[in-house]
Amino acid sequence: VLWELGGKELLFIPAKIGGFSCVHAAAVSGQIETLRVLCEMGGKELLLMVSNDGFSCAHAAAFNGHVEALRVLWELGGKELLFIPAKIGGFSCVHAAAVSGQIETLRVLCEMGGKELLLMVSNDGFSCAHAAAFNGHVEALRVLWELGG
């Protein structure tokens, strides 16, 4: 009903606080079917929207450990969605997963983005290993070492 009344324009309205899109909201809470429907209605352009700080829906899903949501985002948005650096700091979705200790998410991100994604560094040169170490996520460090070779 909302789609019929508001059209595509409604989907592209960012929240006043943070500039988050409806895709961010679905990704943060791991709403897989919602992500599919939003992409169907708004297309890849909607999936590639970033918040005021430059965080993508992939950052949101990765930070919260929503592996299946990340798989759907990759399927619908492509590899480029995984490589969007945040405007603030230049952090990747792998940084987001590492800083929050999301082990399975790190494995899936490596599967989708390869070593190239794991080797992304922030504007200050911090790697995902730095992010994991900062919060004492020892198991995440082990997984990153295993995946990074």
QUIQUI-V365118 format. One record per helix or strand of 3 or more residues. SS is the DSSP state (alpha for helix, beta for strand). FROM is the first residue (numbers start at 1). LEN is the number of residues. Records with the same first field share a line. If there is no record, write none. Layout:
SS->FROM-LEN, FROM-LEN
This chain:
alpha->2-10, 22-7, 32-16, 57-7, 67-11, 79-4, 93-7, 103-16, 128-7, 138-11
